[in-house]
Amino acid sequence: MHALTFEFQTPWEIAASLQVFGETILIATQKWMIEILDLRSARLMRDEILVREGSHVRNGRLVLEKYAITEEIQRRVEEVGDRKYEQICKSCGLPMFKTFDMAAGRSG
C-alpha cells in the first residue's frame, strides 16, 4: 500500500490517489469504525476527524479539475482509482470489502 501511495509524481496522480480515492475510502471506513468504537472514541472520530474529510476530497477534486483536462489524463485517473481500490481490498480482506465497494460506488 505504501508503494502505491508514494509512486505517483504528478499533482493529478497524487490528488487522485490520496485525496479523491483514498479519502473516500477513509470516510467509509471511519463511518464503519464509529459503529464499533466506544462512545468517547466514536464521538472524537465523528466530531473531530470525519467532519474534515469531505474538504480533503473537495481539494483533490479541485486539483483534478485543474490538471486532468485531457481524456488520457482522465483515463489515468480512473486507473489510479482502480489500483487504489484493488490494493485496499487486498490489504483489508473480505470483512471490509463491502465497505470499500460502497465507497467506490460499486455494487458487490
Buried (B, 14 or more C-beta within 10 A) or exposed (E): EEEBEEEBEEBBBBBBBBBBBBBBBBBBBBBBBBEEBEEEEBEBBBEEBBEEBEEBBEBBBEBBEEBBEEEEBBEBBEEBBEBBBEBBBEEBEEEBBBBBBBBBEEEE
